[in-house]
Amino acid sequence: MAYNTIGPADIVRALVQWIKAEQPTIETISVFAGGWEGWARNQFALWLQAQLQMGLRNNNPLDVLTEANFIPTAEGAVPVFESTQQRADLVFNALSPTVEAEPPVVIMELKCQSPKQQWTAFRAGLSRDVAKLYGVNPDVDDTFGADNVTVLSAGICFNVPNLRPAAGYRVEGAGNQYAVQWWADPDLVD
């Protein structure tokens, strides 16, 4: 089966575009009890699939897994994290065969700030995501090749005046109300 793939820098740009397109809905959903990360993961993946299909003029599904415990490979499945109890929020490009010059496998964690959530708690969640991403199972690198795996942490937060990103993160504005903070390893070249 043919899949649409996407590079890590394009994921960040697409997340910004998605927030701008869905801002009224995000404003409504983000106030619900229990947080809005699960909704955001799935809605972003669906929106991104539609955008890629329109842009590429095909009906191929997006190569994305949501809340992935394992990454399918030609030989079965590889746990995403050393702790099999952990799951990745989104995994891109793991179903497509690894080909030189194609986007790498991207293991992504996503945090979404709720209106009542303090900045310190949100920042702590981003730090936990980075620590989690450093726990990717080494078998993932062995399966796909170390140069073909990127880990990405992204956080959707409120775009307040003088917003300072969490340590090591970069910030992209996503309209007047929201911003995306992101960190990647290896670092993404703009």
N, C-alpha and C positions, 0 to 999 in steps of 0.2 A: 504494500500500500504506500502511496506517496503522501507525504506530510508537508505542511508549510512549517518552516523553521524560522527562528528569529535570534539575532545576536543580543548579547547582554546590554549594550548601549542602547539598542533599539527598544528593548524592554522598558528601560527607564523612560525614554522619550514617549513611548506608548502609554505608560502609566500616567504621565503628566497629561497627555491628550485625553485619556479616559476620564480623569478627574474633571477636566474642564467640560467635557461633554456631559458628564453625569452629575455635576455639582448639585442641582436641585434635589435629585434623588438621594445623593450622599448626605445632604443636610437633613433629610427626613429620616433616613435609616440610622445615621450615626448616633442618634439620641436614644435608640432602643436599648433596654437593659441587656447585658450580656455581650456587648460589643458588636462590631460590624466587620471584623476581619474575615470570617468565613464567607459572608455574603460578598465582600470585596474580591476575594480570591476568585470565586467562581464567576462573578459578573465580569471581572476584568478579563478572564480567560475567554469567556463567550464573546465579549466585545472585540477582543484582539483577533479571535478567529475570523469574525465577520469582516473586520478591517483588512486582514491579510488576504482573505478570499476575494474581496472587491479589488484590492490593489494589484493582486497577482492574476486576477481574472481566472480563478479556478475554484473547484469545489473541494479541494483537499482539506482535511481537518488540520487544525493546529497541533503540532507535536508538543502536547502539554499533559502533564499528570498533576492532579491536585491532591494534596495531602498524601504524598507518596511515601510509603514505607520501604518499598523496593523499586529498583529501576530494572525494567525488563532488558535483557540482552539476548544475543543470539544463543547464549548457552543457558538461559534460565532467568534468574533475577539476582541482583546484587543489593544488599541492604544499603540504603542511602547513608545512614549514620551508623557509627560503631555500636551505639545503643539502639537495638532494634525496637525499643519502645518509643523512640522519637520518629517524627514524620516531618518531611519537608512540605512547606506550604504549596509550592509550585516547582515542578521540574520540567524544563523545556529541552527539547531536542534529544531525548533519550531513546525514542522509538526509531529515529532515523539512523541509518548506518553512518558511522563516523567516516567522514570524507575530508581530506585536506581542503582548506579554504572554506569549509562550511562552518556555521556557528557551532560553538562548543555546547556541551551539556551545561545547562545553567540550573543550579540548585538554589532556589530563592526562598527567603523568609520575608514575610510582610507583616508590618505592624500598622494599626490604624488608631489614631488618637481619637478618643471620644471627648465630647464637649466638657464633661466633668472631670476628665483625667488630667492630673497635674503634669507639667512638663517633666519633672524629675522622675515620675513613674514611667512615662513614655520613653524617656531616654534610657532608663534602666532596662526596659523591654528590648530596646535596640541593642544594648550591650549584651544581653542574654542571647539574642539571635546571632550576634557575631561569634560568641563563645560556642554556640550550638553548631554553627557552620564550620568551625575549626574541628568539629568532631565527625566530619564526613569520613565514611569508611574508606580506608586506603584501597580497597578492592575496586572502588569506583574509578580511581585514577588508573589502576592496573587494567581495567576493562576498556576504558575509553581513551586512555593516554592522558598523562598529567597536563599536557598542553591543551587538551580538549575538554577540560572541566573548569567552570567558573562558579564561584559562590557569590551570591548577591543578597544583601540585606537592604530592604527598602521600607521606609516609614512614611505614611501619609499623616501629616500633622497640620496644625493651624498656622497660617502664614501671618505671624504677628510682627509688628515693627521690630527691627533689629534682631531678627531671628538668627540665633547662633546654632549651627548644627551640632549634633552630638559629635564627640571626639572621633576624628577619622572619616566623618561623613561629609558629603557634598550636598548642597541644596539646590533644587530646581523649583521655581515658582510654578504653581498650577492654578492660576487664576488669582483673584483677590483674597480668597479665604483660605486656600490650602497650599501646601508645599509638599514636595517629595524630598525626603532625605535618603541618600543611598551610599552604600559602601560596597566594594567588590574586591575580590581576590581571585586572579590577579587584577590589579587596578585597571580601570577602563580608560583608554585614551580617548579624549573628546574628538 
